[in-house]
Amino acid sequence: MPPSAPHRPFRPPAAPSKEGRALLDLLRARERLRRADGGVANNGDGCVANDGGAATGDDRRGANDEEAQQLEDELVSRLNTLAASIRRRGLFATPEKAEQYRARASERSSASSRANEPAAAAGSKKRKRPKHPSGGAGLSASSFGIHLDSHSGGHSGMSGPAGEEMDEGLILTAVCRILGASVGRKKAAESEASHRASYRLVCAAMNVVSSLCHLARDGILGDAFGAAVEGEMVGSVAVPLLDALGDTILRLYYSACSANNGEKISGLAGGFKACAAVVSVVETRLSRADKTVGSLRETAWLVLNHLPDLSGSQEALSGVRTAAAALLSTLPLAGNSEGAPSAKLWSQAVTEGVALLQWAIDEFFPVADGGKGGSDANMNAKQHPEVWKEHEAWLSVAKEAPKKDEPLDLANDPTDRHRSKALQNRVECLVCYLSSLLGMEGYPLHSGLSSSALELPLDSLLDAAEVLLSYPLAAEAKHRATKSRLRASPVKDGLISPNGAIDIAPELRVCGHALFDVAVESCRGGSGALSRARRLVGMAVANLQSSCSVAIVSTVDGRRGGVSKMGMWLRGSIPLRAKSITTFQTTMLSLGAGVMVSAGTAKSVARALVLVGGCLLEQVAPNARRDDDGDEWGTLGERAQLAETAVGALASCLAAFGGLIPNDVRGTLDSIVHTCFSTLHARGSGSIFAYAHVKRAVLQLGTNCACVPWGDGGRSANMEIVRTVAAMLRNDSDSSVATAALSTLCVFDAFSTPRAPPLLIPTRGAVDDGKIGKSGFTASSLLQGMDQAKVEIAASDVAVEGKKKASSSKKARKEEAKACTKKSPESTGTPVDVVDKDAEQENHEARESKSRPSGVSAQGNSANQSNIAAAKDGSETAEKTDEVHNPEQLKDETESVPVVAAAGTAAGEKGDEMAVEPTPDPPGSVDDEPVKGGKDEEMKGESDADDDDGSSSLDDFPDIVDEDPDEEDRM
């Protein structure tokens, strides 16, 4: 059987301005190949009974698959390039193009409305309001050239000039087609069959959506209108696009669960990011799309609840968790059909998140007194059935039996371990969700959420954070109180055992620090934090004390017998100690200097400052004794991070409290700072100071210590050692350390060098005379100069384009005159008329160039160059008029004209002021004087031209004048 005919590869259009059309053509070609594969697969075995026919079908399928793969690679490459271009300059290249596109969309919308009016009037008496895909008012998707109902019809309808103007709409059409977006879900079966794209293609399309939405949300410098138009375009297809993205996320999730494919994890994160970006751009235009918003919320919680079942790295799973939490935190911006403001929905979301967190802990391991419902922040499940429904959905997932393929371990119950990990995942997801809500991550800068309209449930947040922070001690107490044979059994009124509670205690403690920090930061400087200062300081200092080593706590408290053995396994964790110091620093910055003068907090804060100093001294002191029996664990990098955190906390407290710090505490801090700088000066970059970030932090601490006075008005005694170390580090190999050292030296020189007021105030301009350069710019003059330079650059570009067009039209007219002369050499009427028209047009251009405003030719001698060009055009016109009457001379000398013009252009570019200004013949000389031919006349004309050129060139030179004549000259 003869081999099958080879498929001709598809070649997309190469024009960059038709990117949308190229994408749609590639998609249609790919779908044709997929359908052809399906036809061969169905008919190969049924219609062909021999082996040769089956082999031919396999060959065709192989060829189609190879070509489809090439098309897919081209699509992915184009989409990635398009996403990068959108992030850099937007969908529209210029603001003018965005304005034209918006005007064209308005015209299409008006025309569509006028066309639908007669049909609506003839149909029913009650006219229904048209429903846009965005769920709100605004231009429809078809007005922007985006076609979701019929891709092929929309593609064919975009031909002609209108297709060029609406090509950006075709880009969104192609992206929606890849993701499977359609209006009304009318073709669900067809979407499942033909619109199912590959994983790489879907990720590239979602990347384009995210880039477009980020630029539309944040805007672009100098093109706010273009960003607004892009936001309208996204809003016109928001609802079907979000529905398609939700379905894509579900397909990726089920695919990752069934095949244990970790590569799909990044696709899940990309889908959540794209949904969050669309919601943040559209905002309240989704207020009528409650079904879509609810579907997105259910999808996000489904993935978060089953996150432990996915196989992948911790970083990938953390990325999915963060992206899903960011999507959930942006849903209050969409509003609802009842018209509730976004601020109210935001506060309600925070309250619901806190309730879900407390319910989860009370259900698995009750910590608060009274068990479930004992806290004041717990909401009534009957009043909020949807929140309780979500909690029950998670409980059903957490209580289900683990997978059967896990190995049997009699010492560790797999069910208890599964429930413990489920509780840990739930707490981490809820804390991430609350952090995104309180931090407003992904919210637009112009969002209507103002701090005055927000109600923050601070007490509920502090209750949840306190439960998480005290969870390790409660788990340890329960573990000690339970008999060893019962420690693997679930606790009373709970679902996990003491052993399981101990296993997840450090992770829950970290979550408590994160929730406490974001709650305190959200009310920084407000009355809510100041009214709860005693509670905040108590929580921060208690956690700091429980994280410090036994030696530091015993020394500061004065108890040489040691401390309680409770929580000893937490004191050795270096990362937890750094988290506790960060929490203390955040609390002090939020409360301000008032905590150092308040009777209820001053003593605790002073004690905490000494504890932080002791943690720093343990890491940097050369003779500090460390435990050798493994009580503390942490790498050298984690110890460097702890040292940087302690140094930053001390520097912040010194700057915030100032002279309010007691003298005894200030003396302790100065002594610790002196030890740090002495160690750094003696050991250089050894040990902990090998890290650049530690050296930068220590320099900042030394600067603050030298600048902040004592309580009695005295200054620190560490100035000399700080100056010496800064001078040593000014030549450090790390540029950031060298910069910090130079900044420290500048600060010391500023306040330590006495400077008297000047007796005489000289003029600074006179003092600067004779220096290397004068750059006496102010901010306004510099901006004015830059604006003027931009105008001149634009004018020069316009002039260059005009010269190119003039030269091309001049060349075309020459070719036309030459062709006319060849056709009728005896008749001279038509060529003379053509040349006369050329001469009139060139004279008109010369007059326009002379009458240009002075702003275009403000620099150099561009006006002189325009006059020279006009004179040359006139001379060339006169030469053309003479050449028309002599065809042979026109044939021989036509090629020399561009050379003369090029030489004149080069002379004009060099700025020559000694230019030739030839006087053209009068306009009527061509018709009045008779034509004289012959070789003698030609020779005579050439010699006359040479004499004229020589005389004109000699006249350009100035006369030589001897200003200092000698005696010989006088005689």
Buried (B, 14 or more C-beta within 10 A) or exposed (E): EEEEEEBEEBEBEEEEEBBBBBBBBBBBBBBBBBEBBBEBEEEBEEEBEEEEBEEBBEEBBEBBEEBBEBBBEBBBEBBBEBBEBBBEBBBBEEBEBBBEBBEBBEEBBEEBEEEEEEEEEEEEEEEEEEEBBBBBEBBBBBBBBBBBBEBEEBBEBBEEEBBEBBBBBBBBBBBBBBBBBBBEEEBEEEBEEBBBBBBBBBBBBBBBBBBBBBBBBEBBEEBEBBBBBBBBBBBBBBBBBBBBBBBBBBBBBEBBBEEEBBEBBBBBBBBBBBBBBBBBBBBBBBBBBBEBBEBBBBBBBBBBBBBBBBBBEEEBBBBBBBBBBBBBBBBBBBBBEEEEBBBBBBBBBBBBBBBBBBBBBBBBBBBBEEBBBEBEBBBEBEEBEEBBEBBEBBBEBBEEEBEEEEEEEEEEBBBBBBBBBBBBBBBBBBBBBBBBBBBBBBBBEEBEBEEEEBEBBBBBBBBBBBBBBBBBBBBBBBBEEBEEEEBBBBBEEBBBBBBBBBBBBBBBBBBBBBBBBBBBBBBBEEEEBBEBBBEBBBBBBBBBBBBBBBBBBBBBEEEEEEBEEEBEBBBBBBBBBBBBBBBBBBBBBBBBBEBBEBEEBBEBBBBBBBBBBBBBBBBBBEEEEEEEEEEBEBEEEBBBBBBBBBBBBBBBBBBBBBBBBBEEBBEBBBBBBBBBBBBBBEBEBEBBBEBBBBBBBBBBBBBBBBBBEBBEEEBBBBBEBBBEBBBEBBEBEBEEBBBBBBBBBEBBEEEEEEEEEEEEEEEEEEEEEEEEEEEEEEEEEEEEEEEEEEEBEEBBEEBEEEEEEBEEEBEEBBEBBBEBBEEEEEEBEBBBEBBBEBBEBBBEBBEEBEEBEEEBBEEEBBBBBBBBBBBBBBBBBBBBBBBBBBBEBBEEEBEEBEEEBEEBBEBBEEEBEEBBEBEBBEBEEBEEEEEEEEEEEBEEEEEEEEEEEEEEEEEEEEEEEEEEEEEEEEE
